[in-house]
Structures are given as structure tokens and as C-alpha cells.
Amino acid sequence: MLFVLLMLIATGVFFIYASNRHQLALSNPLSKKCKLLGYLLLIISVVIPPLIFSGAANIFMWLMLVMLGLIIVPISSFWLRRLR
């Protein structure tokens, strides 16, 4: 279950990032529909933490993972582009 949660968050964050016009990962940004798909994946990922964690831990873990993803994806695309 934790793997599914991580994949939903990672995919949602990537779609949101890749549909931004200032992204560095792709030569052309994705369409606005991909941004909506990213938001939908993040909303779906809210359902999984109560199955894994209990109490307030599920909210804090979900928020922590989303914040971590929103930080790691742009920084990693910047570093990968800089290495080329």
C-alpha cells in the first residue's frame, strides 16, 4: 500500500510539474489536462494513508510526502539538465 501511495504522489507531482510552462524536464510542457490528472492523482492519494497510518499521522505523512515530491521533482530535473 505504501508503494501505491508513493507512486500516486510521484506521478501526480510529475504531471503537475511537467504541465508548467517553466519546467525544465521536457522540451515542451504537457497540456492542461495533464495538470488536472496530476491534481486528481493527488486527491486519490488522500484515500490511502488512513489504511496505513492511524489518527493524525495519516494527514501529516500525506502532507510530508507531497511536499517532498514538490521539492524533489524540480530540483532533480534542474540537476539532470545541468549534468547534460
N, CA, C and O atoms as a Tinker XYZ file with bonds, in Angstrom:
   336  protein
     1  N      0.808000   -1.199000    0.000000    73     2
     2  CA     0.000000    0.000000    0.000000    64     1     3
     3  C      0.856000    1.271000    0.000000    63     2     4     5
     4  O      0.510000    2.261000   -0.644000    81     3
     5  N      1.956000    1.232000    0.714000    73     3     6
     6  CA     2.826000    2.400000    0.773000    64     5     7
     7  C      3.429000    2.686000   -0.596000    63     6     8     9
     8  O      3.599000    3.845000   -0.973000    81     7
     9  N      3.753000    1.630000   -1.340000    73     7    10
    10  CA     4.298000    1.800000   -2.686000    64     9    11
    11  C      3.268000    2.461000   -3.599000    63    10    12    13
    12  O      3.615000    3.339000   -4.389000    81    11
    13  N      2.020000    2.051000   -3.497000    73    11    14
    14  CA     0.961000    2.647000   -4.316000    64    13    15
    15  C      0.800000    4.122000   -3.965000    63    14    16    17
    16  O      0.632000    4.959000   -4.852000    81    15
    17  N      0.850000    4.439000   -2.677000    73    15    18
    18  CA     0.757000    5.827000   -2.237000    64    17    19
    19  C      1.902000    6.652000   -2.816000    63    18    20    21
    20  O      1.684000    7.746000   -3.338000    81    19
    21  N      3.109000    6.131000   -2.724000    73    19    22
    22  CA     4.268000    6.860000   -3.257000    64    21    23
    23  C      4.182000    7.048000   -4.767000    63    22    24    25
    24  O      4.543000    8.107000   -5.281000    81    23
    25  N      3.710000    6.037000   -5.477000    73    23    26
    26  CA     3.605000    6.144000   -6.934000    64    25    27
    27  C      2.522000    7.139000   -7.342000    63    26    28    29
    28  O      2.709000    7.889000   -8.300000    81    27
    29  N      1.392000    7.158000   -6.632000    73    27    30
    30  CA     0.348000    8.130000   -6.947000    64    29    31
    31  C      0.841000    9.553000   -6.725000    63    30    32    33
    32  O      0.610000   10.434000   -7.553000    81    31
    33  N      1.517000    9.772000   -5.610000    73    31    34
    34  CA     2.025000   11.112000   -5.317000    64    33    35
    35  C      3.111000   11.513000   -6.304000    63    34    36    37
    36  O      3.108000   12.640000   -6.798000    81    35
    37  N      4.041000   10.607000   -6.598000    73    35    38
    38  CA     5.127000   10.927000   -7.530000    64    37    39
    39  C      4.590000   11.212000   -8.933000    63    38    40    41
    40  O      5.044000   12.152000   -9.586000    81    39
    41  N      3.644000   10.423000   -9.397000    73    39    42
    42  CA     3.075000   10.634000  -10.725000    64    41    43
    43  C      2.268000   11.933000  -10.774000    63    42    44    45
    44  O      2.356000   12.691000  -11.740000    81    43
    45  N      1.485000   12.182000   -9.729000    73    43    46
    46  CA     0.706000   13.417000   -9.681000    64    45    47
    47  C      1.585000   14.645000   -9.666000    63    46    48    49
    48  O      1.318000   15.614000  -10.376000    81    47
    49  N      2.640000   14.611000   -8.857000    73    47    50
    50  CA     3.558000   15.754000   -8.787000    64    49    51
    51  C      4.279000   15.938000  -10.125000    63    50    52    53
    52  O      4.467000   17.072000  -10.566000    81    51
    53  N      4.682000   14.853000  -10.773000    73    51    54
    54  CA     5.362000   14.983000  -12.063000    64    53    55
    55  C      4.433000   15.576000  -13.113000    63    54    56    57
    56  O      4.859000   16.427000  -13.893000    81    55
    57  N      3.170000   15.148000  -13.152000    73    55    58
    58  CA     2.235000   15.710000  -14.130000    64    57    59
    59  C      1.999000   17.198000  -13.876000    63    58    60    61
    60  O      1.909000   17.988000  -14.816000    81    59
    61  N      1.900000   17.571000  -12.614000    73    59    62
    62  CA     1.710000   18.981000  -12.301000    64    61    63
    63  C      2.945000   19.787000  -12.710000    63    62    64    65
    64  O      2.828000   20.871000  -13.281000    81    63
    65  N      4.118000   19.250000  -12.413000    73    63    66
    66  CA     5.354000   19.960000  -12.771000    64    65    67
    67  C      5.541000   20.014000  -14.287000    63    66    68    69
    68  O      5.889000   21.063000  -14.830000    81    67
    69  N      5.318000   18.907000  -14.966000    73    67    70
    70  CA     5.577000   18.849000  -16.409000    64    69    71
    71  C      4.583000   19.677000  -17.211000    63    70    72    73
    72  O      4.853000   20.002000  -18.367000    81    71
    73  N      3.443000   20.026000  -16.627000    73    71    74
    74  CA     2.486000   20.858000  -17.351000    64    73    75
    75  C      2.712000   22.343000  -17.101000    63    74    76    77
    76  O      2.003000   23.179000  -17.663000    81    75
    77  N      3.685000   22.681000  -16.268000    73    75    78
    78  CA     4.014000   24.078000  -16.018000    64    77    79
    79  C      4.853000   24.609000  -17.177000    63    78    80    81
    80  O      5.671000   23.881000  -17.739000    81    79
    81  N      4.650000   25.873000  -17.531000    73    79    82
    82  CA     5.399000   26.414000  -18.678000    64    81    83
    83  C      6.861000   26.680000  -18.357000    63    82    84    85
    84  O      7.661000   26.846000  -19.277000    81    83
    85  N      7.237000   26.727000  -17.084000    73    83    86
    86  CA     8.621000   26.984000  -16.688000    64    85    87
    87  C      9.386000   25.720000  -16.320000    63    86    88    89
    88  O     10.470000   25.805000  -15.743000    81    87
    89  N      8.854000   24.570000  -16.637000    73    87    90
    90  CA     9.512000   23.318000  -16.274000    64    89    91
    91  C     10.753000   23.093000  -17.129000    63    90    92    93
    92  O     10.862000   23.609000  -18.242000    81    91
    93  N     11.687000   22.313000  -16.587000    73    91    94
    94  CA    12.945000   22.042000  -17.280000    64    93    95
    95  C     13.082000   20.587000  -17.733000    63    94    96    97
    96  O     14.076000   20.235000  -18.370000    81    95
    97  N     12.110000   19.744000  -17.419000    73    95    98
    98  CA    12.241000   18.317000  -17.698000    64    97    99
    99  C     12.005000   17.973000  -19.167000    63    98   100   101
   100  O     12.688000   17.106000  -19.713000    81    99
   101  N     11.062000   18.629000  -19.802000    73    99   102
   102  CA    10.694000   18.316000  -21.185000    64   101   103
   103  C     10.934000   19.530000  -22.071000    63   102   104   105
   104  O     11.029000   20.654000  -21.578000    81   103
   105  N     11.031000   19.308000  -23.364000    73   103   106
   106  CA    11.238000   20.440000  -24.265000    64   105   107
   107  C      9.966000   21.277000  -24.395000    63   106   108   109
   108  O     10.042000   22.501000  -24.508000    81   107
   109  N      8.817000   20.640000  -24.382000    73   107   110
   110  CA     7.531000   21.346000  -24.408000    64   109   111
   111  C      6.710000   20.891000  -23.208000    63   110   112   113
   112  O      6.718000   19.705000  -22.878000    81   111
   113  N      6.001000   21.803000  -22.548000    73   111   114
   114  CA     5.184000   21.388000  -21.407000    64   113   115
   115  C      3.997000   20.540000  -21.849000    63   114   116   117
   116  O      3.545000   20.617000  -22.992000    81   115
   117  N      3.505000   19.731000  -20.916000    73   115   118
   118  CA     2.322000   18.918000  -21.179000    64   117   119
   119  C      1.089000   19.802000  -21.198000    63   118   120   121
   120  O      1.148000   20.970000  -20.812000    81   119
   121  N     -0.028000   19.245000  -21.649000    73   119   122
   122  CA    -1.257000   20.030000  -21.745000    64   121   123
   123  C     -1.859000   20.270000  -20.358000    63   122   124   125
   124  O     -1.425000   19.690000  -19.363000    81   123
   125  N     -2.855000   21.127000  -20.324000    73   123   126
   126  CA    -3.542000   21.446000  -19.065000    64   125   127
   127  C     -4.327000   20.249000  -18.541000    63   126   128   129
   128  O     -4.595000   20.167000  -17.342000    81   127
   129  N     -4.695000   19.327000  -19.412000    73   127   130
   130  CA    -5.396000   18.118000  -18.973000    64   129   131
   131  C     -4.491000   17.261000  -18.101000    63   130   132   133
   132  O     -4.964000   16.595000  -17.180000    81   131
   133  N     -3.211000   17.275000  -18.381000    73   131   134
   134  CA    -2.264000   16.523000  -17.551000    64   133   135
   135  C     -2.140000   17.140000  -16.166000    63   134   136   137
   136  O     -1.931000   16.431000  -15.182000    81   135
   137  N     -2.267000   18.449000  -16.092000    73   135   138
   138  CA    -2.245000   19.111000  -14.780000    64   137   139
   139  C     -3.461000   18.686000  -13.963000    63   138   140   141
   140  O     -3.350000   18.420000  -12.767000    81   139
   141  N     -4.625000   18.623000  -14.616000    73   139   142
   142  CA    -5.827000   18.158000  -13.927000    64   141   143
   143  C     -5.685000   16.698000  -13.499000    63   142   144   145
   144  O     -6.147000   16.315000  -12.424000    81   143
   145  N     -5.046000   15.885000  -14.342000    73   143   146
   146  CA    -4.792000   14.499000  -13.984000    64   145   147
   147  C     -3.865000   14.414000  -12.772000    63   146   148   149
   148  O     -4.060000   13.562000  -11.905000    81   147
   149  N     -2.879000   15.270000  -12.706000    73   147   150
   150  CA    -1.984000   15.308000  -11.554000    64   149   151
   151  C     -2.720000   15.658000  -10.275000    63   150   152   153
   152  O     -2.510000   15.028000   -9.238000    81   151
   153  N     -3.590000   16.670000  -10.345000    73   151   154
   154  CA    -4.393000   17.027000   -9.176000    64   153   155
   155  C     -5.319000   15.881000   -8.771000    63   154   156   157
   156  O     -5.513000   15.619000   -7.584000    81   155
   157  N     -5.886000   15.204000   -9.767000    73   155   158
   158  CA    -6.762000   14.065000   -9.481000    64   157   159
   159  C     -6.000000   12.941000   -8.795000    63   158   160   161
   160  O     -6.517000   12.319000   -7.867000    81   159
   161  N     -4.779000   12.674000   -9.239000    73   159   162
   162  CA    -3.963000   11.636000   -8.604000    64   161   163
   163  C     -3.621000   11.998000   -7.163000    63   162   164   165
   164  O     -3.596000   11.125000   -6.295000    81   163
   165  N     -3.358000   13.270000   -6.902000    73   163   166
   166  CA    -3.083000   13.690000   -5.526000    64   165   167
   167  C     -4.324000   13.580000   -4.654000    63   166   168   169
   168  O     -4.226000   13.228000   -3.479000    81   167
   169  N     -5.489000   13.877000   -5.219000    73   167   170
   170  CA    -6.732000   13.721000   -4.458000    64   169   171
   171  C     -7.015000   12.255000   -4.166000    63   170   172   173
   172  O     -7.465000   11.913000   -3.072000    81   171
   173  N     -6.753000   11.394000   -5.133000    73   171   174
   174  CA    -6.948000    9.956000   -4.919000    64   173   175
   175  C     -5.971000    9.439000   -3.871000    63   174   176   177
   176  O     -6.302000    8.537000   -3.103000    81   175
   177  N     -4.778000   10.003000   -3.838000    73   175   178
   178  CA    -3.777000    9.521000   -2.881000    64   177   179
   179  C     -4.124000    9.872000   -1.439000    63   178   180   181
   180  O     -3.498000    9.350000   -0.516000    81   179
   181  N     -5.104000   10.741000   -1.222000    73   179   182
   182  CA    -5.543000   11.067000    0.140000    64   181   183
   183  C     -6.260000    9.884000    0.779000    63   182   184   185
   184  O     -6.304000    9.776000    2.004000    81   183
   185  N     -6.817000    9.001000   -0.033000    73   183   186
   186  CA    -7.606000    7.879000    0.475000    64   185   187
   187  C     -6.717000    6.792000    1.095000    63   186   188   189
   188  O     -7.164000    6.091000    2.003000    81   187
   189  N     -5.505000    6.639000    0.642000    73   187   190
   190  CA    -4.660000    5.520000    1.059000    64   189   191
   191  C     -4.042000    5.672000    2.456000    63   190   192   193
   192  O     -3.990000    4.675000    3.177000    81   191
   193  N     -3.574000    6.848000    2.887000    73   191   194
   194  CA    -2.930000    6.927000    4.208000    64   193   195
   195  C     -3.772000    6.446000    5.393000    63   194   196   197
   196  O     -3.205000    5.852000    6.310000    81   195
   197  N     -5.099000    6.667000    5.429000    73   195   198
   198  CA    -5.845000    6.103000    6.565000    64   197   199
   199  C     -5.815000    4.578000    6.625000    63   198   200   201
   200  O     -6.052000    3.996000    7.683000    81   199
   201  N     -5.528000    3.931000    5.503000    73   199   202
   202  CA    -5.416000    2.472000    5.510000    64   201   203
   203  C     -4.081000    2.013000    6.084000    63   202   204   205
   204  O     -3.963000    0.875000    6.541000    81   203
   205  N     -3.079000    2.882000    6.066000    73   203   206
   206  CA    -1.740000    2.527000    6.536000    64   205   207
   207  C     -1.484000    3.056000    7.941000    63   206   208   209
   208  O     -1.032000    2.318000    8.816000    81   207
   209  N     -1.777000    4.342000    8.155000    73   207   210
   210  CA    -1.478000    5.007000    9.424000    64   209   211
   211  C     -2.765000    5.261000   10.194000    63   210   212   213
   212  O     -3.859000    5.115000    9.650000    81   211
   213  N     -2.633000    5.639000   11.453000    73   211   214
   214  CA    -3.828000    5.923000   12.247000    64   213   215
   215  C     -3.774000    7.346000   12.787000    63   214   216   217
   216  O     -2.702000    7.904000   13.018000    81   215
   217  N     -4.942000    7.909000   12.981000    73   215   218
   218  CA    -5.047000    9.232000   13.585000    64   217   219
   219  C     -4.500000   10.337000   12.711000    63   218   220   221
   220  O     -4.643000   10.321000   11.488000    81   219
   221  N     -3.873000   11.291000   13.362000    73   219   222
   222  CA    -3.350000   12.458000   12.661000    64   221   223
   223  C     -2.108000   12.120000   11.842000    63   222   224   225
   224  O     -1.689000   12.913000   11.000000    81   223
   225  N     -1.524000   10.964000   12.079000    73   223   226
   226  CA    -0.319000   10.578000   11.336000    64   225   227
   227  C     -0.604000   10.459000    9.849000    63   226   228   229
   228  O      0.279000   10.745000    9.040000    81   227
   229  N     -1.808000   10.047000    9.457000    73   227   230
   230  CA    -2.088000    9.903000    8.025000    64   229   231
   231  C     -2.091000   11.260000    7.321000    63   230   232   233
   232  O     -1.621000   11.363000    6.188000    81   231
   233  N     -2.613000   12.306000    7.975000    73   231   234
   234  CA    -2.607000   13.635000    7.359000    64   233   235
   235  C     -1.180000   14.164000    7.242000    63   234   236   237
   236  O     -0.785000   14.687000    6.200000    81   235
   237  N     -0.407000   14.021000    8.329000    73   235   238
   238  CA     0.954000   14.547000    8.317000    64   237   239
   239  C      1.855000   13.785000    7.358000    63   238   240   241
   240  O      2.705000   14.391000    6.704000    81   239
   241  N      1.691000   12.477000    7.259000    73   239   242
   242  CA     2.506000   11.701000    6.317000    64   241   243
   243  C      2.168000   12.076000    4.879000    63   242   244   245
   244  O      3.066000   12.222000    4.051000    81   243
   245  N      0.873000   12.236000    4.574000    73   243   246
   246  CA     0.484000   12.601000    3.225000    64   245   247
   247  C      1.043000   13.981000    2.874000    63   246   248   249
   248  O      1.604000   14.166000    1.794000    81   247
   249  N      0.893000   14.944000    3.778000    73   247   250
   250  CA     1.418000   16.280000    3.511000    64   249   251
   251  C      2.934000   16.274000    3.361000    63   250   252   253
   252  O      3.475000   16.965000    2.498000    81   251
   253  N      3.616000   15.503000    4.192000    73   251   254
   254  CA     5.066000   15.434000    4.110000    64   253   255
   255  C      5.515000   14.836000    2.778000    63   254   256   257
   256  O      6.455000   15.338000    2.163000    81   255
   257  N      4.859000   13.781000    2.331000    73   255   258
   258  CA     5.242000   13.150000    1.072000    64   257   259
   259  C      4.957000   14.060000   -0.121000    63   258   260   261
   260  O      5.748000   14.107000   -1.063000    81   259
   261  N      3.836000   14.781000   -0.093000    73   259   262
   262  CA     3.529000   15.701000   -1.186000    64   261   263
   263  C      4.544000   16.848000   -1.211000    63   262   264   265
   264  O      5.036000   17.219000   -2.277000    81   263
   265  N      4.855000   17.405000   -0.043000    73   263   266
   266  CA     5.853000   18.488000   -0.003000    64   265   267
   267  C      7.216000   17.997000   -0.474000    63   266   268   269
   268  O      7.918000   18.704000   -1.197000    81   267
   269  N      7.590000   16.793000   -0.069000    73   267   270
   270  CA     8.867000   16.232000   -0.503000    64   269   271
   271  C      8.892000   16.063000   -2.019000    63   270   272   273
   272  O      9.890000   16.382000   -2.667000    81   271
   273  N      7.801000   15.565000   -2.579000    73   271   274
   274  CA     7.732000   15.414000   -4.027000    64   273   275
   275  C      7.779000   16.740000   -4.761000    63   274   276   277
   276  O      8.429000   16.857000   -5.800000    81   275
   277  N      7.086000   17.749000   -4.220000    73   275   278
   278  CA     7.085000   19.065000   -4.860000    64   277   279
   279  C      8.446000   19.738000   -4.796000    63   278   280   281
   280  O      8.734000   20.637000   -5.586000    81   279
   281  N      9.281000   19.311000   -3.863000    73   279   282
   282  CA    10.638000   19.854000   -3.777000    64   281   283
   283  C     11.606000   19.053000   -4.644000    63   282   284   285
   284  O     12.440000   19.636000   -5.336000    81   283
   285  N     11.505000   17.742000   -4.615000    73   283   286
   286  CA    12.484000   16.874000   -5.288000    64   285   287
   287  C     12.357000   16.917000   -6.810000    63   286   288   289
   288  O     13.374000   16.934000   -7.503000    81   287
   289  N     11.142000   16.935000   -7.347000    73   287   290
   290  CA    10.977000   16.864000   -8.804000    64   289   291
   291  C     11.611000   18.061000   -9.521000    63   290   292   293
   292  O     12.367000   17.842000  -10.467000    81   291
   293  N     11.349000   19.307000   -9.127000    73   291   294
   294  CA    12.020000   20.415000   -9.838000    64   293   295
   295  C     13.529000   20.447000   -9.641000    63   294   296   297
   296  O     14.270000   20.748000  -10.578000    81   295
   297  N     13.986000   20.142000   -8.444000    73   295   298
   298  CA    15.433000   20.167000   -8.192000    64   297   299
   299  C     16.134000   19.074000   -8.985000    63   298   300   301
   300  O     17.201000   19.312000   -9.552000    81   299
   301  N     15.554000   17.879000   -9.033000    73   299   302
   302  CA    16.191000   16.789000   -9.772000    64   301   303
   303  C     16.193000   17.070000  -11.272000    63   302   304   305
   304  O     17.162000   16.733000  -11.952000    81   303
   305  N     15.142000   17.672000  -11.801000    73   303   306
   306  CA    15.156000   17.987000  -13.234000    64   305   307
   307  C     16.192000   19.072000  -13.533000    63   306   308   309
   308  O     16.818000   19.049000  -14.593000    81   307
   309  N     16.379000   20.018000  -12.615000    73   307   310
   310  CA    17.412000   21.040000  -12.795000    64   309   311
   311  C     18.803000   20.405000  -12.789000    63   310   312   313
   312  O     19.637000   20.719000  -13.638000    81   311
   313  N     19.048000   19.511000  -11.827000    73   311   314
   314  CA    20.362000   18.850000  -11.761000    64   313   315
   315  C     20.619000   17.974000  -12.970000    63   314   316   317
   316  O     21.732000   17.972000  -13.498000    81   315
   317  N     19.619000   17.228000  -13.425000    73   315   318
   318  CA    19.808000   16.368000  -14.584000    64   317   319
   319  C     20.064000   17.200000  -15.843000    63   318   320   321
   320  O     20.876000   16.818000  -16.686000    81   319
   321  N     19.386000   18.315000  -15.967000    73   319   322
   322  CA    19.616000   19.174000  -17.134000    64   321   323
   323  C     21.002000   19.805000  -17.070000    63   322   324   325
   324  O     21.643000   20.007000  -18.101000    81   323
   325  N     21.454000   20.110000  -15.888000    73   323   326
   326  CA    22.764000   20.721000  -15.728000    64   325   327
   327  C     23.899000   19.725000  -16.001000    63   326   328   329
   328  O     24.978000   20.121000  -16.442000    81   327
   329  N     23.662000   18.457000  -15.745000    73   327   330
   330  CA    24.678000   17.423000  -15.991000    64   329   331
   331  C     24.874000   17.158000  -17.484000    63   330   332   333
   332  O     25.940000   16.699000  -17.895000    81   331
   333  N     23.873000   17.439000  -18.283000    73   331   334
   334  CA    23.973000   17.173000  -19.725000    64   333   335
   335  C     24.896000   18.094000  -20.403000    63   334   336
   336  O     25.085000   17.996000  -21.615000    81   335
